[in-house]
């Protein structure tokens, strides 16, 4: 990500560097998005070419157009000012949850967050209890065997 973009940099590489800088995703993250090795992703930056499948996955993951990513739109060299990306990899359920959450009234969003935080806390406590009870059972079993 620290590599400078210059006039020798392929357009694809320049666009990928822009996405990486704005999102905080590194080359390995790009590789994970596409299901390829980091070495394969590294080649995109040198060769300036990418498979159609990988290009579509990146465009979809970052919410940019395929034509922008591939440099087919000479009018638009940089990302829009309002580009916003959460660097976490979101699966379909997470994207769906965010869409639904976005449709809630603001007053209900806070209640929803509190409810989810309470559920997570309850599960954490149950998990701790389970671990504790299993450890006690294993200790008791080990004492009996000795």
C-alpha positions in Angstrom: 0.0 0.0 0.0 3.0 2.3 0.4 3.9 2.0 -3.2 3.6 5.2 -5.1 1.3 5.4 -8.0 3.1 6.8 -11.0 2.6 7.0 -14.8 4.1 3.5 -15.2 1.5 2.0 -12.8 -1.1 0.1 -14.7 -4.6 1.7 -14.3 -5.9 -1.5 -12.6 -3.1 -1.3 -10.0 -3.8 2.4 -9.4 -7.5 1.7 -8.8 -6.6 -1.2 -6.5 -4.2 1.0 -4.5 -7.0 3.6 -4.1 -9.4 1.0 -2.8 -6.7 -0.3 -0.4 -5.9 3.2 0.9 -9.5 4.2 1.5 -10.6 0.9 3.0 -7.6 -0.3 4.9 -7.7 -3.7 3.1 -4.3 -5.0 2.1 -3.3 -7.2 -0.9 -3.9 -10.4 1.2 -7.4 -9.0 1.9 -8.0 -8.5 -1.8 -6.9 -12.1 -2.4 -9.3 -13.4 0.3 -12.2 -11.5 -1.3 -11.5 -13.2 -4.6 -10.5 -16.6 -3.2 -7.0 -16.5 -4.7 -3.5 -16.7 -3.3 -1.8 -13.5 -2.2 0.8 -14.1 -4.9 -1.9 -14.1 -7.6 -3.2 -10.8 -6.2 0.3 -9.4 -6.3 0.5 -10.2 -10.0 -2.5 -7.9 -10.7 -0.4 -4.9 -9.6 2.5 -5.8 -11.9 0.7 -7.0 -15.0 -2.3 -4.7 -14.8 -4.7 -7.6 -15.6 -7.1 -9.5 -13.6 -9.6 -12.3 -14.2 -13.2 -11.3 -14.9 -14.3 -13.3 -11.9 -11.9 -11.6 -9.5 -12.7 -8.1 -10.9 -16.4 -8.7 -10.4 -15.8 -9.9 -6.8 -13.7 -6.8 -5.9 -16.2 -4.4 -7.6 -19.0 -6.0 -5.7 -17.2 -6.1 -2.3 -16.2 -2.5 -2.5 -19.4 -1.2 -4.2 -17.6 0.3 -7.2 -18.4 -0.2 -10.9 -16.5 -2.8 -12.9 -15.8 -0.2 -15.5 -14.2 2.1 -12.9 -12.1 -0.7 -11.5 -10.8 -1.8 -14.9 -10.1 1.8 -16.0 -12.7 1.8 -18.7 -14.2 5.1 -17.5 -11.5 7.8 -18.3 -13.8 10.5 -16.8 -13.5 9.0 -13.4 -9.9 8.5 -12.3 -10.3 8.5 -8.6 -12.9 7.2 -6.1 -15.9 9.5 -5.3 -15.4 11.7 -2.3 -18.3 10.0 -0.6 -16.8 6.5 -1.0 -17.2 4.6 2.3 -16.1 1.1 3.0 -16.0 -0.9 6.2 -12.8 -2.9 6.1 -14.4 -6.0 7.6 -15.4 -8.7 5.2 -19.2 -8.9 5.3 -21.0 -12.1 4.4 -24.6 -12.1 3.1 -26.2 -12.3 6.5 -24.2 -9.3 7.8 -25.1 -7.3 4.7 -28.8 -8.2 5.2 -28.6 -7.2 8.8 -27.1 -3.8 7.9 -29.8 -3.2 5.3 -32.6 -4.1 7.8 -30.9 -2.0 10.6 -30.7 0.9 8.2 -34.5 0.8 7.7 -35.3 1.1 11.4 -36.2 4.5 12.9 -33.3 6.1 14.8 -35.1 5.6 18.1 -35.3 1.9 17.5 -31.7 1.5 16.4 -30.4 2.2 19.9 -32.8 -0.3 21.4 -31.7 -2.9 18.8 -28.0 -2.4 19.7 -28.8 -2.7 23.4 -30.7 -5.9 22.8 -27.9 -7.4 20.7 -25.3 -6.4 23.3 -27.4 -8.1 26.0 -27.7 -11.3 24.0 -24.0 -11.4 23.3 -23.2 -10.8 27.0 -25.6 -13.6 28.0 -24.0 -16.0 25.5 -20.5 -15.0 26.8 -21.6 -15.8 30.4 -23.1 -19.1 29.4 -19.9 -20.0 27.6 -17.8 -19.1 30.7 -20.1 -21.3 32.9 -19.9 -24.2 30.4 -16.1 -24.0 30.3 -15.9 -23.7 34.1 -18.2 -26.7 34.7 -16.3 -28.8 32.1 -13.0 -28.0 33.7 -14.3 -29.0 37.1 -15.6 -32.3 35.7 -12.2 -33.0 34.1 -10.4 -32.1 37.3 -12.6 -34.4 39.3 -12.2 -37.2 36.7 -8.4 -36.8 36.7 -8.4 -36.9 40.6 -10.3 -40.2 40.6 -8.0 -41.7 38.1 -4.9 -40.9 40.2 
